[in-house]
Structure formats: structure tokens, C-alpha cells
Amino acid sequence: MIIFPAIDIKDNKCVRLIKGDFNKMTAYENSPFDQAKIYFQNGFKNIHIVDLNGALDGRSTNSKIVKDIINNFDLKIQIGGGIRTIIDVENWIKSGADKVIMGTAAVENTDLLRTVCKKFQNKIAVSLDVKDGFIVLSGWKKQTNILALDFIKKIENFGVDRIIYTDVNKDGTKKGPNIKETIELSSKVKIPFVISGGISSIEDIKKIKSLNNSNIKGVVVGKSIYDGDIKITELAKQI
């Protein structure tokens, strides 16, 4: 199982939200570049980066920061936020991103998703932000009536490399992930899952690892690192 320490970027800063609410945003002292350096120095190989400006505005505005991280550290970066066109995907892959995450565009334009999966095989991840079973879009501002399971079934044979599954009600709360429902959903589909949202302690990580669920590919850890609830050195032991 891959552990993905997270970097969420807004206005050139590392930030974390609570339940996707931009009015409940905390900015942190370390720059995104410095945070990536810390992860790299502690032995992490995979980093989860989201451009929150991109998610809100529909276009990436922090790409230079992310490209600096890609060019300076031997890391596998999965990048999301504002990736809405085939050109966006192609540019990130040319820039050296390991995986390109599509969220809003994947849900609103499944033909585009099918096309990029075919053109960039094993490079496309889909981020599903889910609230009470239904997908939310556009930086969690737009609630849909699309059930997550129905959507995943629809795209199951497109060639999506992984689903990054975030329970919005848990994200940033540090109250533990929604493991039961996530495991239950992942067992009904073929696309591997990465669990995101609510990780509060090393015990959460150990619990997910102990499940030995073949369809759980990884876990994203964010706010608990920044707030010091999870020490980087302890997390590194779980790699």
C-alpha cells in the first residue's frame, strides 16, 4: 500500500481545508517546495498534490511550483486541480507527473476521460469527492445527484489507473477515515482505490494496511502531518 503525503496549494502556500470549506482554511509556514523536500528527505517516493486555485478556477495557476518540485526531487507526483482538457493532461505528463488526476472534468465529460485514458495509458487517476454517497464537483462547491458507485461502474473499463476517494464529511477533520463505506464500495469495482480524508493517526494507517484489501492501493495523509498529529518520521516507518 502506497502512502501519499499531501500538498494542497492555494495562492502559492500549503493549506488544508476542513470538509472542503475555503472559509475554514489553514495556511502553513512551509512553502510547497519545502514541504516536498521534507517528504523526500524522509524517504517518501509518492506525493499527492492538488492545486486548489485550479480546482476553483478551472485552470492551473500554481503549475510552476509543482514543476519545480518535479524537477528537483526524485518523486512520483500525482497532480490534480484545474485539469479540464486533453492539453492540460498532456502538459502535465510532458512535465514529468507520474499520474494526472481528473475530477470535475472526468465526471462532466466522460468522453474526454475515455479519450485521455486511451491516449495516456496507466497515467490517469480520477478523484471522486463524495458527500453522503453523491459526487461533489468544482472544489466541492457543486453537489450532484450522481451516486459514486454508479459513476465508477460507468467508467470501469476506460482504463483509469486509480480512484482517489475522498469522503468530504471526513476531510480535514482528523476524525478518522470512513473506512467501512470506502472498503465496501471498493469491493464492488475493479479500479483500485486510494483512501483520502480524515486520517487522524498512525493507527488509522495501520488499520487500513491490516485489512489486506487487494483493491486499496494507497492512502493520502494531509492535515494530520501539518498539525503534528502524525510525525513524518513515524509515518515513514509505514512505507
BALOBA-1460 file (C-alpha; in Angstrom, 3 decimals):
// residues 239
<rec num="1" residu="m" x="0.000" y="0.000" z="0.000"/>
<rec num="2" residu="i" x="1.341" y="3.417" z="-1.020"/>
<rec num="3" residu="i" x="1.349" y="6.281" z="1.466"/>
<rec num="4" residu="f" x="0.833" y="9.636" z="-0.243"/>
<rec num="5" residu="p" x="1.698" y="12.637" z="1.936"/>
<rec num="6" residu="a" x="-0.316" y="15.561" z="0.616"/>
<rec num="7" residu="i" x="0.415" y="19.083" z="-0.501"/>
<rec num="8" residu="d" x="-2.600" y="21.298" z="-1.183"/>
<rec num="9" residu="i" x="-1.611" y="24.601" z="-2.768"/>
<rec num="10" residu="k" x="-3.562" y="27.851" z="-2.766"/>
<rec num="11" residu="d" x="-2.036" y="31.221" z="-3.602"/>
<rec num="12" residu="n" x="1.457" y="29.677" z="-3.554"/>
<rec num="13" residu="k" x="1.020" y="28.378" z="0.010"/>
<rec num="14" residu="c" x="0.498" y="24.997" z="1.645"/>
<rec num="15" residu="v" x="-3.031" y="24.942" z="3.013"/>
<rec num="16" residu="r" x="-5.582" y="22.498" z="4.409"/>
<rec num="17" residu="l" x="-9.348" y="22.792" z="4.445"/>
<rec num="18" residu="i" x="-11.981" y="21.336" z="6.753"/>
<rec num="19" residu="k" x="-14.724" y="19.496" z="4.853"/>
<rec num="20" residu="g" x="-13.797" y="21.379" z="1.707"/>
<rec num="21" residu="d" x="-14.754" y="24.745" z="3.167"/>
<rec num="22" residu="f" x="-12.483" y="27.521" z="1.886"/>
<rec num="23" residu="n" x="-13.674" y="29.670" z="4.790"/>
<rec num="24" residu="k" x="-12.096" y="27.117" z="7.115"/>
<rec num="25" residu="m" x="-8.670" y="27.131" z="5.550"/>
<rec num="26" residu="t" x="-5.375" y="26.995" z="7.406"/>
<rec num="27" residu="a" x="-2.181" y="28.205" z="5.709"/>
<rec num="28" residu="y" x="1.128" y="26.746" z="6.868"/>
<rec num="29" residu="e" x="4.586" y="28.200" z="7.200"/>
<rec num="30" residu="n" x="6.449" y="25.788" z="4.926"/>
<rec num="31" residu="s" x="6.279" y="26.508" z="1.217"/>
<rec num="32" residu="p" x="5.049" y="23.676" z="-1.036"/>
<rec num="33" residu="f" x="8.619" y="23.212" z="-2.267"/>
<rec num="34" residu="d" x="9.995" y="22.971" z="1.281"/>
<rec num="35" residu="q" x="7.243" y="20.550" z="2.248"/>
<rec num="36" residu="a" x="8.059" y="18.318" z="-0.719"/>
<rec num="37" residu="k" x="11.721" y="18.423" z="0.301"/>
<rec num="38" residu="i" x="10.814" y="17.225" z="3.792"/>
<rec num="39" residu="y" x="8.824" y="14.331" z="2.359"/>
<rec num="40" residu="f" x="11.665" y="13.423" z="0.002"/>
<rec num="41" residu="q" x="14.303" y="13.574" z="2.741"/>
<rec num="42" residu="n" x="12.212" y="11.218" z="4.858"/>
<rec num="43" residu="g" x="12.101" y="8.572" z="2.158"/>
<rec num="44" residu="f" x="8.708" y="9.102" z="0.578"/>
<rec num="45" residu="k" x="8.533" y="8.375" z="-3.134"/>
<rec num="46" residu="n" x="4.915" y="9.295" z="-3.893"/>
<rec num="47" residu="i" x="3.352" y="12.709" z="-3.275"/>
<rec num="48" residu="h" x="-0.253" y="13.818" z="-3.734"/>
<rec num="49" residu="i" x="-0.512" y="17.451" z="-4.900"/>
<rec num="50" residu="v" x="-3.694" y="19.440" z="-5.502"/>
<rec num="51" residu="d" x="-3.798" y="22.926" z="-6.991"/>
<rec num="52" residu="l" x="-6.812" y="24.344" z="-5.159"/>
<rec num="53" residu="n" x="-6.785" y="27.521" z="-7.236"/>
<rec num="54" residu="g" x="-7.065" y="25.283" z="-10.254"/>
<rec num="55" residu="a" x="-9.920" y="23.309" z="-8.736"/>
<rec num="56" residu="l" x="-11.831" y="26.522" z="-8.095"/>
<rec num="57" residu="d" x="-10.995" y="28.408" z="-11.294"/>
<rec num="58" residu="g" x="-10.804" y="25.544" z="-13.782"/>
<rec num="59" residu="r" x="-7.194" y="26.215" z="-14.729"/>
<rec num="60" residu="s" x="-3.894" y="25.562" z="-13.007"/>
<rec num="61" residu="t" x="-2.296" y="28.665" z="-11.524"/>
<rec num="62" residu="n" x="0.386" y="27.025" z="-9.383"/>
<rec num="63" residu="s" x="1.982" y="24.889" z="-12.088"/>
<rec num="64" residu="k" x="5.438" y="26.478" z="-11.762"/>
<rec num="65" residu="i" x="5.638" y="25.438" z="-8.098"/>
<rec num="66" residu="v" x="4.683" y="21.862" z="-8.938"/>
<rec num="67" residu="k" x="7.114" y="21.692" z="-11.856"/>
<rec num="68" residu="d" x="9.915" y="22.916" z="-9.568"/>
<rec num="69" residu="i" x="9.121" y="20.028" z="-7.218"/>
<rec num="70" residu="i" x="9.088" y="17.507" z="-10.084"/>
<rec num="71" residu="n" x="12.388" y="18.799" z="-11.472"/>
<rec num="72" residu="n" x="14.266" y="18.927" z="-8.170"/>
<rec num="73" residu="f" x="13.242" y="15.713" z="-6.416"/>
<rec num="74" residu="d" x="13.076" y="12.080" z="-7.482"/>
<rec num="75" residu="l" x="9.403" y="11.781" z="-6.608"/>
<rec num="76" residu="k" x="6.330" y="10.295" z="-8.244"/>
<rec num="77" residu="i" x="3.822" y="13.128" z="-8.260"/>
<rec num="78" residu="q" x="0.105" y="12.657" z="-8.731"/>
<rec num="79" residu="i" x="-1.266" y="16.089" z="-9.561"/>
<rec num="80" residu="g" x="-4.826" y="17.384" z="-9.644"/>
<rec num="81" residu="g" x="-6.759" y="20.629" z="-9.689"/>
<rec num="82" residu="g" x="-7.960" y="22.510" z="-12.750"/>
<rec num="83" residu="i" x="-7.149" y="19.732" z="-15.220"/>
<rec num="84" residu="r" x="-10.063" y="20.040" z="-17.634"/>
<rec num="85" residu="t" x="-8.703" y="19.387" z="-21.162"/>
<rec num="86" residu="i" x="-6.581" y="16.879" z="-23.048"/>
<rec num="87" residu="i" x="-3.952" y="19.635" z="-23.409"/>
<rec num="88" residu="d" x="-3.834" y="20.041" z="-19.618"/>
<rec num="89" residu="v" x="-3.241" y="16.299" z="-19.227"/>
<rec num="90" residu="e" x="-0.594" y="16.218" z="-21.941"/>
<rec num="91" residu="n" x="1.267" y="19.192" z="-20.466"/>
<rec num="92" residu="w" x="1.484" y="17.573" z="-17.042"/>
<rec num="93" residu="i" x="2.704" y="14.281" z="-18.440"/>
<rec num="94" residu="k" x="5.332" y="16.099" z="-20.510"/>
<rec num="95" residu="s" x="6.338" y="17.939" z="-17.322"/>
<rec num="96" residu="g" x="7.049" y="14.614" z="-15.614"/>
<rec num="97" residu="a" x="3.968" y="13.994" z="-13.474"/>
<rec num="98" residu="d" x="3.570" y="10.317" z="-12.653"/>
<rec num="99" residu="k" x="-0.234" y="10.446" z="-12.571"/>
<rec num="100" residu="v" x="-2.666" y="13.132" z="-13.670"/>
<rec num="101" residu="i" x="-5.803" y="13.440" z="-11.564"/>
<rec num="102" residu="m" x="-9.064" y="14.392" z="-13.204"/>
<rec num="103" residu="g" x="-12.051" y="15.282" z="-11.066"/>
<rec num="104" residu="t" x="-14.758" y="17.643" z="-12.266"/>
<rec num="105" residu="a" x="-13.872" y="17.154" z="-15.953"/>
<rec num="106" residu="a" x="-13.948" y="13.362" z="-15.601"/>
<rec num="107" residu="v" x="-17.475" y="13.430" z="-14.215"/>
<rec num="108" residu="e" x="-18.848" y="16.104" z="-16.526"/>
<rec num="109" residu="n" x="-17.195" y="14.787" z="-19.684"/>
<rec num="110" residu="t" x="-16.796" y="11.007" z="-19.684"/>
<rec num="111" residu="d" x="-15.901" y="11.063" z="-23.384"/>
<rec num="112" residu="l" x="-12.851" y="13.161" z="-22.514"/>
<rec num="113" residu="l" x="-11.963" y="10.754" z="-19.718"/>
<rec num="114" residu="r" x="-12.204" y="7.773" z="-22.062"/>
<rec num="115" residu="t" x="-10.014" y="9.566" z="-24.620"/>
<rec num="116" residu="v" x="-7.216" y="10.515" z="-22.211"/>
<rec num="117" residu="c" x="-7.190" y="7.049" z="-20.640"/>
<rec num="118" residu="k" x="-6.686" y="5.559" z="-24.078"/>
<rec num="119" residu="k" x="-4.037" y="8.072" z="-25.126"/>
<rec num="120" residu="f" x="-2.118" y="8.119" z="-21.822"/>
<rec num="121" residu="q" x="-2.382" y="4.557" z="-20.589"/>
<rec num="122" residu="n" x="-1.855" y="3.953" z="-16.856"/>
<rec num="123" residu="k" x="-1.411" y="7.683" z="-16.290"/>
<rec num="124" residu="i" x="-4.918" y="8.834" z="-15.384"/>
<rec num="125" residu="a" x="-6.373" y="8.903" z="-11.888"/>
<rec num="126" residu="v" x="-9.908" y="10.021" z="-11.105"/>
<rec num="127" residu="s" x="-10.608" y="11.983" z="-7.956"/>
<rec num="128" residu="l" x="-14.061" y="11.394" z="-6.557"/>
<rec num="129" residu="d" x="-15.104" y="13.707" z="-3.767"/>
<rec num="130" residu="v" x="-18.190" y="12.196" z="-2.206"/>
<rec num="131" residu="k" x="-20.698" y="13.541" z="0.292"/>
<rec num="132" residu="d" x="-23.373" y="11.184" z="1.627"/>
<rec num="133" residu="g" x="-22.799" y="8.851" z="-1.321"/>
<rec num="134" residu="f" x="-23.110" y="11.535" z="-4.011"/>
<rec num="135" residu="i" x="-20.308" y="13.165" z="-6.013"/>
<rec num="136" residu="v" x="-19.454" y="16.834" z="-5.474"/>
<rec num="137" residu="l" x="-17.543" y="18.905" z="-8.045"/>
<rec num="138" residu="s" x="-15.698" y="22.187" z="-8.656"/>
<rec num="139" residu="g" x="-13.682" y="22.369" z="-5.457"/>
<rec num="140" residu="w" x="-16.604" y="20.803" z="-3.547"/>
<rec num="141" residu="k" x="-18.878" y="23.711" z="-4.396"/>
<rec num="142" residu="k" x="-21.248" y="21.825" z="-6.703"/>
<rec num="143" residu="q" x="-23.393" y="18.993" z="-5.338"/>
<rec num="144" residu="t" x="-24.579" y="16.454" z="-7.927"/>
<rec num="145" residu="n" x="-27.192" y="13.712" z="-7.803"/>
<rec num="146" residu="i" x="-24.687" y="11.195" z="-9.197"/>
<rec num="147" residu="l" x="-24.049" y="8.213" z="-6.953"/>
<rec num="148" residu="a" x="-20.343" y="7.400" z="-6.693"/>
<rec num="149" residu="l" x="-20.936" y="3.698" z="-7.334"/>
<rec num="150" residu="d" x="-22.989" y="4.370" z="-10.465"/>
<rec num="151" residu="f" x="-20.282" y="6.609" z="-11.880"/>
<rec num="152" residu="i" x="-17.452" y="4.183" z="-11.145"/>
<rec num="153" residu="k" x="-19.383" y="1.375" z="-12.817"/>
<rec num="154" residu="k" x="-19.811" y="3.620" z="-15.856"/>
<rec num="155" residu="i" x="-16.056" y="4.234" z="-16.228"/>
<rec num="156" residu="e" x="-14.863" y="0.844" z="-15.019"/>
<rec num="157" residu="n" x="-13.499" y="-0.283" z="-18.387"/>
<rec num="158" residu="f" x="-11.981" y="3.026" z="-19.504"/>
<rec num="159" residu="g" x="-8.506" y="2.224" z="-18.165"/>
<rec num="160" residu="v" x="-8.471" y="4.529" z="-15.124"/>
<rec num="161" residu="d" x="-5.367" y="3.701" z="-13.066"/>
<rec num="162" residu="r" x="-6.823" y="4.566" z="-9.648"/>
<rec num="163" residu="i" x="-9.716" y="6.238" z="-7.877"/>
<rec num="164" residu="i" x="-8.777" y="8.780" z="-5.219"/>
<rec num="165" residu="y" x="-11.797" y="8.562" z="-2.985"/>
<rec num="166" residu="t" x="-12.420" y="11.414" z="-0.558"/>
<rec num="167" residu="d" x="-15.239" y="11.468" z="1.951"/>
<rec num="168" residu="v" x="-15.892" y="15.215" z="2.141"/>
<rec num="169" residu="n" x="-17.555" y="14.861" z="5.538"/>
<rec num="170" residu="k" x="-14.283" y="13.476" z="6.895"/>
<rec num="171" residu="d" x="-11.706" y="15.521" z="5.029"/>
<rec num="172" residu="g" x="-9.606" y="17.768" z="7.234"/>
<rec num="173" residu="t" x="-11.472" y="16.736" z="10.380"/>
<rec num="174" residu="k" x="-8.834" y="14.304" z="11.653"/>
<rec num="175" residu="k" x="-11.682" y="12.151" z="12.997"/>
<rec num="176" residu="g" x="-10.634" y="9.030" z="11.149"/>
<rec num="177" residu="p" x="-11.448" y="7.995" z="7.581"/>
<rec num="178" residu="n" x="-14.718" y="6.427" z="6.531"/>
<rec num="179" residu="i" x="-13.038" y="3.048" z="6.208"/>
<rec num="180" residu="k" x="-16.118" y="0.851" z="6.328"/>
<rec num="181" residu="e" x="-18.016" y="2.505" z="3.489"/>
<rec num="182" residu="t" x="-14.874" y="3.017" z="1.401"/>
<rec num="183" residu="i" x="-13.880" y="-0.633" z="1.694"/>
<rec num="184" residu="e" x="-17.432" y="-1.687" z="0.898"/>
<rec num="185" residu="l" x="-17.507" y="0.481" z="-2.228"/>
<rec num="186" residu="s" x="-14.050" y="-0.557" z="-3.405"/>
<rec num="187" residu="s" x="-15.008" y="-4.224" z="-3.178"/>
<rec num="188" residu="k" x="-17.763" y="-3.669" z="-5.765"/>
<rec num="189" residu="v" x="-15.480" y="-2.315" z="-8.508"/>
<rec num="190" residu="k" x="-12.290" y="-3.215" z="-10.351"/>
<rec num="191" residu="i" x="-10.467" y="0.117" z="-10.271"/>
<rec num="192" residu="p" x="-8.020" y="0.331" z="-7.326"/>
<rec num="193" residu="f" x="-8.842" y="2.877" z="-4.605"/>
<rec num="194" residu="v" x="-6.705" y="5.394" z="-2.760"/>
<rec num="195" residu="i" x="-8.364" y="6.430" z="0.517"/>
<rec num="196" residu="s" x="-8.384" y="10.148" z="1.318"/>
<rec num="197" residu="g" x="-9.959" y="12.251" z="4.046"/>
<rec num="198" residu="g" x="-9.905" y="12.197" z="7.825"/>
<rec num="199" residu="i" x="-6.678" y="10.319" z="8.591"/>
<rec num="200" residu="s" x="-6.001" y="11.210" z="12.214"/>
<rec num="201" residu="s" x="-3.208" y="8.968" z="13.456"/>
<rec num="202" residu="i" x="-0.665" y="6.283" z="12.669"/>
<rec num="203" residu="e" x="-3.267" y="3.839" z="13.975"/>
<rec num="204" residu="d" x="-5.566" y="4.763" z="11.068"/>
<rec num="205" residu="i" x="-2.744" y="3.907" z="8.654"/>
<rec num="206" residu="k" x="-2.027" y="0.613" z="10.390"/>
<rec num="207" residu="k" x="-5.719" y="-0.268" z="10.392"/>
<rec num="208" residu="i" x="-6.026" y="0.278" z="6.648"/>
<rec num="209" residu="k" x="-2.844" y="-1.713" z="5.998"/>
<rec num="210" residu="s" x="-4.061" y="-4.584" z="8.174"/>
<rec num="211" residu="l" x="-7.220" y="-5.006" z="6.118"/>
<rec num="212" residu="n" x="-5.178" y="-6.606" z="3.326"/>
<rec num="213" residu="n" x="-7.780" y="-5.407" z="0.867"/>
<rec num="214" residu="s" x="-6.316" y="-6.028" z="-2.571"/>
<rec num="215" residu="n" x="-8.284" y="-3.151" z="-4.071"/>
<rec num="216" residu="i" x="-6.954" y="-0.482" z="-1.685"/>
<rec num="217" residu="k" x="-3.852" y="0.825" z="-3.409"/>
<rec num="218" residu="g" x="-2.937" y="3.625" z="-1.039"/>
<rec num="219" residu="v" x="-3.865" y="6.321" z="1.434"/>
<rec num="220" residu="v" x="-3.474" y="10.127" z="1.347"/>
<rec num="221" residu="v" x="-2.358" y="11.846" z="4.551"/>
<rec num="222" residu="g" x="-2.582" y="15.618" z="4.887"/>
<rec num="223" residu="k" x="-3.758" y="17.771" z="7.763"/>
<rec num="224" residu="s" x="-2.548" y="15.409" z="10.491"/>
<rec num="225" residu="i" x="1.005" y="15.829" z="9.215"/>
<rec num="226" residu="y" x="0.813" y="19.610" z="9.129"/>
<rec num="227" residu="d" x="-0.721" y="19.841" z="12.587"/>
<rec num="228" residu="g" x="1.829" y="17.451" z="14.092"/>
<rec num="229" residu="d" x="-0.611" y="14.675" z="14.996"/>
<rec num="230" residu="i" x="1.384" y="12.345" z="12.771"/>
<rec num="231" residu="k" x="5.151" y="12.675" z="12.836"/>
<rec num="232" residu="i" x="6.828" y="12.366" z="9.456"/>
<rec num="233" residu="t" x="9.429" y="10.008" z="10.894"/>
<rec num="234" residu="e" x="6.729" y="7.695" z="12.261"/>
<rec num="235" residu="l" x="4.776" y="7.795" z="9.025"/>
<rec num="236" residu="a" x="7.937" y="6.966" z="7.077"/>
<rec num="237" residu="k" x="8.191" y="3.688" z="9.004"/>
<rec num="238" residu="q" x="4.911" y="2.623" z="7.390"/>
<rec num="239" residu="i" x="6.226" y="2.976" z="3.825"/>
